[in-house]
C-alpha cells in the first residue's frame, strides 16, 4: 500500500510492464501489479485463517480433519510464490524519483 501511495505522489517511477496508463490521463501510471498484490494478500490471509480454523480443535493424534488442510495450504503457497515473483519484478524495475 505504501508503494501505491508513493507512486500516486510521483515518488517512484514504475516500469510499464507493471503499470498501465490511464485512458483519461495517459501520463498517469496506474500501479496495477501492486493493486492486484494488495488483493491477493487478503485472499492469502483468508486461506490462512481457514486453515487455522480447520486445525483449531484437533487432539494430538491424526484425525480425518487433516484431509481438508491440504488444498488451502497448497493454494496459499502457490499464491505467495506468484506474489513474490511479481513483487520482485516490481522492485527490481522501479526507479526512485528525486
N, C-alpha and C positions, 0 to 999 in steps of 0.2 A: 504494500500500500504506500509506503514511503517513496518508492521509486515512481509510482504512478503520479503522486503529488509533485515530486521533483521534476518529472517530465512535463507536467502541466505548467509548472513555473519556469520552464526552459532551463533548468539546472543541468540537464543531461540531454544528449542527442542520441536517440535510439536508431539502430540500423533499420533500413527499410524492410529487411526480412522479418522483423518482429513488430513492426508498426505499420499502420495504414494511414493514408491521407484522408482527410475529411472531404465530403463532396461539396460542402459549402465553403470550406476554408482549406484549399489544397496545401497551404504551407503548414498547416497543423498536422501533427502526427499523433494518432490515437494509439496508445500502448496496448494493442490487442493481446499480445502474448502475456503481458503482466496481468491484464484483467481476467484472462482465462485461467491463469495460475491462481489468482485470488479465489475464483470459483471452485477450482479443483481442491484447494485447501479445505474448504467447507465439506466437500464430499469425502475427502480422506479422514477428516475429523469425525464425520458421521459414521463411517465404517469402523473406526477405532472404538467409538462409543458402543456400536452394535456388538462388536466382538467382546468388549468388556462386559456387556450385559449377558452375553451367552455364557461367559466364564464365571460370573459372579457367585453362583451358588454351588459350585462343584465341590464334592468332597475330594479327598486326596487320591483316590483311585480313579481309573479310567471309567468314563461313562459314555453312553451313546450321544450325549450333548456335544462331545468334541467332534462329531462328524460334521457339525454345522459351522465349525470355526474356520475351515479351510478356504472356502470361497471368499468371504470378506477379507481374510488375511492376504490371499494372493492378489485380489483386486486392489487392495490398498498398496501393496508392494509395487505392483505394476504402475499404479498412478503416481506414486512417489518417484519411481525411476524415470518416468516420462517427464514429470515436472522438473526434476533435477537436470535433465538433458536440455530442456527449454531454458531454464534459468541460467545454466552455464553459457548457452549461446547468447542470451541477452546481455549478461555481464561482460563477456569477452568482447562483444562488438559495440558496447555502449561507450560514448565519449562524454567526459565531463566538460561543461561549458564554464569558461572563466567568469 
